[in-house]
Amino acid sequence: MPTANPALANPALANTHLAGHVFLSEMLQDDYFPPHLVERGQAILAELCLSIEHDRPTDLAALYALTHAATERFNALGEAFDAAGSEIETVARESIGADFARIAVAYGFEADIEELIAPREW
C-alpha cells in the first residue's frame, strides 16, 4: 500500500502551515487511486497555493475565483481517474475538499467549503 511521501510536501510554498503538508494523503494511502493521478491532484493544490501567494486575493470572491479554477482542473482530472478504472468518489471528495478548506484557512480566509469547490463534477 502506498504511503504519504514527505518528499511530496510543498517546500516551495511561503506559507509555513502548508509547506510541510502532504496534500491528498488519504488518497495516497488507498490502492484504489493511481499514485500518478494523485500526484497530479497534489500539483493542482500546490499550484492553487502558489496562485494565492502570487495574486494575494483580498476577499472571498477573489479566492473563490482561484479555487473554482482549481476545481475545474480536478473535474478534468476526474476523467483520467475514470480511464484508469478509478474515480473521484467519497474518500477522494472528502480528501480534496478538506485540503481546499485547509488552504483557505492557512491563507486567512473563513470560506464556505461548498463554495470553494462549487463547480465540482465529482
C-alpha positions as YAML, in Angstrom:
chain: A
units: angstrom
residues:
- id: 1
  name: MET
  ca: [0.00, 0.00, 0.00]
- id: 2
  name: PRO
  ca: [1.48, 3.41, -0.93]
- id: 3
  name: THR
  ca: [2.13, 5.77, 1.91]
- id: 4
  name: ALA
  ca: [2.34, 9.51, 2.07]
- id: 5
  name: ASN
  ca: [5.77, 10.55, 0.89]
- id: 6
  name: PRO
  ca: [7.16, 13.55, 2.79]
- id: 7
  name: ALA
  ca: [9.05, 14.44, -0.38]
- id: 8
  name: LEU
  ca: [5.65, 15.26, -1.88]
- id: 9
  name: ALA
  ca: [5.21, 18.11, 0.59]
- id: 10
  name: ASN
  ca: [5.42, 21.65, -0.73]
- id: 11
  name: PRO
  ca: [8.66, 23.30, 0.38]
- id: 12
  name: ALA
  ca: [8.38, 26.00, -2.33]
- id: 13
  name: LEU
  ca: [5.34, 27.49, -0.60]
- id: 14
  name: ALA
  ca: [5.85, 30.58, 1.55]
- id: 15
  name: ASN
  ca: [3.01, 29.54, 3.86]
- id: 16
  name: THR
  ca: [4.69, 27.52, 6.60]
- id: 17
  name: HIS
  ca: [1.43, 25.74, 7.51]
- id: 18
  name: LEU
  ca: [1.25, 24.24, 4.04]
- id: 19
  name: ALA
  ca: [4.91, 23.86, 3.09]
- id: 20
  name: GLY
  ca: [5.21, 20.62, 5.07]
- id: 21
  name: HIS
  ca: [1.70, 19.34, 4.39]
- id: 22
  name: VAL
  ca: [1.19, 16.36, 2.10]
- id: 23
  name: PHE
  ca: [-1.91, 17.07, 0.06]
- id: 24
  name: LEU
  ca: [-4.35, 14.22, -0.59]
- id: 25
  name: SER
  ca: [-2.56, 11.93, 1.86]
- id: 26
  name: GLU
  ca: [-5.69, 9.80, 2.33]
- id: 27
  name: MET
  ca: [-5.75, 9.09, -1.39]
- id: 28
  name: LEU
  ca: [-2.06, 8.19, -1.40]
- id: 29
  name: GLN
  ca: [-2.76, 5.56, 1.25]
- id: 30
  name: ASP
  ca: [-5.51, 3.88, -0.78]
- id: 31
  name: ASP
  ca: [-4.55, 1.49, -3.60]
- id: 32
  name: TYR
  ca: [-7.76, 2.37, -5.42]
- id: 33
  name: PHE
  ca: [-6.26, 5.68, -6.54]
- id: 34
  name: PRO
  ca: [-3.42, 5.56, -9.10]
- id: 35
  name: PRO
  ca: [-0.45, 7.33, -7.47]
- id: 36
  name: HIS
  ca: [0.48, 9.22, -10.64]
- id: 37
  name: LEU
  ca: [-3.02, 10.72, -10.77]
- id: 38
  name: VAL
  ca: [-2.97, 11.58, -7.07]
- id: 39
  name: GLU
  ca: [0.30, 13.38, -7.71]
- id: 40
  name: ARG
  ca: [-1.41, 15.40, -10.44]
- id: 41
  name: GLY
  ca: [-4.08, 16.35, -7.89]
- id: 42
  name: GLN
  ca: [-1.39, 17.34, -5.41]
- id: 43
  name: ALA
  ca: [0.15, 19.55, -8.09]
- id: 44
  name: ILE
  ca: [-3.21, 21.27, -8.67]
- id: 45
  name: LEU
  ca: [-3.42, 22.09, -4.96]
- id: 46
  name: ALA
  ca: [0.20, 23.27, -4.73]
- id: 47
  name: GLU
  ca: [-0.35, 25.47, -7.79]
- id: 48
  name: LEU
  ca: [-3.51, 26.86, -6.17]
- id: 49
  name: CYS
  ca: [-1.40, 27.85, -3.16]
- id: 50
  name: LEU
  ca: [1.20, 29.48, -5.38]
- id: 51
  name: SER
  ca: [-1.59, 31.39, -7.16]
- id: 52
  name: ILE
  ca: [-2.90, 32.62, -3.81]
- id: 53
  name: GLU
  ca: [0.58, 33.68, -2.77]
- id: 54
  name: HIS
  ca: [1.18, 35.44, -6.10]
- id: 55
  name: ASP
  ca: [-2.23, 37.04, -6.65]
- id: 56
  name: ARG
  ca: [-2.95, 37.75, -2.96]
- id: 57
  name: PRO
  ca: [-6.76, 37.71, -3.09]
- id: 58
  name: THR
  ca: [-8.19, 40.34, -0.77]
- id: 59
  name: ASP
  ca: [-11.70, 38.96, -0.43]
- id: 60
  name: LEU
  ca: [-13.66, 35.74, -0.72]
- id: 61
  name: ALA
  ca: [-14.80, 36.48, -4.27]
- id: 62
  name: ALA
  ca: [-11.19, 36.66, -5.43]
- id: 63
  name: LEU
  ca: [-10.31, 33.50, -3.50]
- id: 64
  name: TYR
  ca: [-13.29, 31.66, -4.97]
- id: 65
  name: ALA
  ca: [-12.18, 32.61, -8.49]
- id: 66
  name: LEU
  ca: [-8.87, 30.84, -7.82]
- id: 67
  name: THR
  ca: [-10.41, 27.81, -6.12]
- id: 68
  name: HIS
  ca: [-13.02, 27.43, -8.85]
- id: 69
  name: ALA
  ca: [-10.28, 27.34, -11.49]
- id: 70
  name: ALA
  ca: [-8.51, 24.61, -9.49]
- id: 71
  name: THR
  ca: [-11.80, 22.73, -9.10]
- id: 72
  name: GLU
  ca: [-12.27, 22.78, -12.87]
- id: 73
  name: ARG
  ca: [-8.84, 21.18, -13.17]
- id: 74
  name: PHE
  ca: [-9.96, 18.43, -10.78]
- id: 75
  name: ASN
  ca: [-13.06, 17.96, -12.96]
- id: 76
  name: ALA
  ca: [-10.78, 17.27, -15.92]
- id: 77
  name: LEU
  ca: [-8.57, 15.02, -13.79]
- id: 78
  name: GLY
  ca: [-11.67, 13.01, -12.90]
- id: 79
  name: GLU
  ca: [-11.76, 11.78, -16.50]
- id: 80
  name: ALA
  ca: [-8.22, 10.42, -16.11]
- id: 81
  name: PHE
  ca: [-9.26, 8.62, -12.92]
- id: 82
  name: ASP
  ca: [-12.22, 7.09, -14.78]
- id: 83
  name: ALA
  ca: [-9.97, 5.97, -17.63]
- id: 84
  name: ALA
  ca: [-7.65, 4.30, -15.09]
- id: 85
  name: GLY
  ca: [-10.50, 2.30, -13.53]
- id: 86
  name: SER
  ca: [-10.79, 4.60, -10.53]
- id: 87
  name: GLU
  ca: [-12.93, 7.63, -9.77]
- id: 88
  name: ILE
  ca: [-13.15, 10.66, -7.56]
- id: 89
  name: GLU
  ca: [-15.56, 9.10, -5.06]
- id: 90
  name: THR
  ca: [-16.32, 9.64, -1.37]
- id: 91
  name: VAL
  ca: [-12.79, 9.24, 0.04]
- id: 92
  name: ALA
  ca: [-11.35, 11.39, -2.73]
- id: 93
  name: ARG
  ca: [-14.08, 14.06, -2.46]
- id: 94
  name: GLU
  ca: [-13.52, 14.35, 1.27]
- id: 95
  name: SER
  ca: [-9.74, 14.46, 0.90]
- id: 96
  name: ILE
  ca: [-9.85, 17.09, -1.85]
- id: 97
  name: GLY
  ca: [-12.46, 19.18, -0.04]
- id: 98
  name: ALA
  ca: [-10.52, 19.05, 3.23]
- id: 99
  name: ASP
  ca: [-7.38, 20.26, 1.50]
- id: 100
  name: PHE
  ca: [-9.24, 23.12, -0.18]
- id: 101
  name: ALA
  ca: [-10.56, 24.11, 3.26]
- id: 102
  name: ARG
  ca: [-7.08, 23.77, 4.81]
- id: 103
  name: ILE
  ca: [-5.67, 26.05, 2.13]
- id: 104
  name: ALA
  ca: [-8.34, 28.71, 2.69]
- id: 105
  name: VAL
  ca: [-7.75, 28.73, 6.45]
- id: 106
  name: ALA
  ca: [-3.97, 28.76, 6.07]
- id: 107
  name: TYR
  ca: [-4.24, 31.92, 4.00]
- id: 108
  name: GLY
  ca: [-6.56, 33.60, 6.50]
- id: 109
  name: PHE
  ca: [-9.97, 33.06, 4.90]
- id: 110
  name: GLU
  ca: [-13.15, 31.81, 6.53]
- id: 111
  name: ALA
  ca: [-14.63, 30.29, 3.41]
- id: 112
  name: ASP
  ca: [-17.58, 28.02, 2.80]
- id: 113
  name: ILE
  ca: [-16.17, 24.67, 1.70]
- id: 114
  name: GLU
  ca: [-19.01, 24.04, -0.73]
- id: 115
  name: GLU
  ca: [-18.41, 27.42, -2.34]
- id: 116
  name: LEU
  ca: [-14.66, 26.74, -2.57]
- id: 117
  name: ILE
  ca: [-15.39, 23.77, -4.82]
- id: 118
  name: ALA
  ca: [-18.75, 24.90, -6.24]
- id: 119
  name: PRO
  ca: [-18.11, 23.94, -9.88]
- id: 120
  name: ARG
  ca: [-17.16, 20.37, -8.96]
- id: 121
  name: GLU
  ca: [-18.48, 17.48, -11.00]
- id: 122
  name: TRP
  ca: [-17.31, 14.78, -8.60]
...
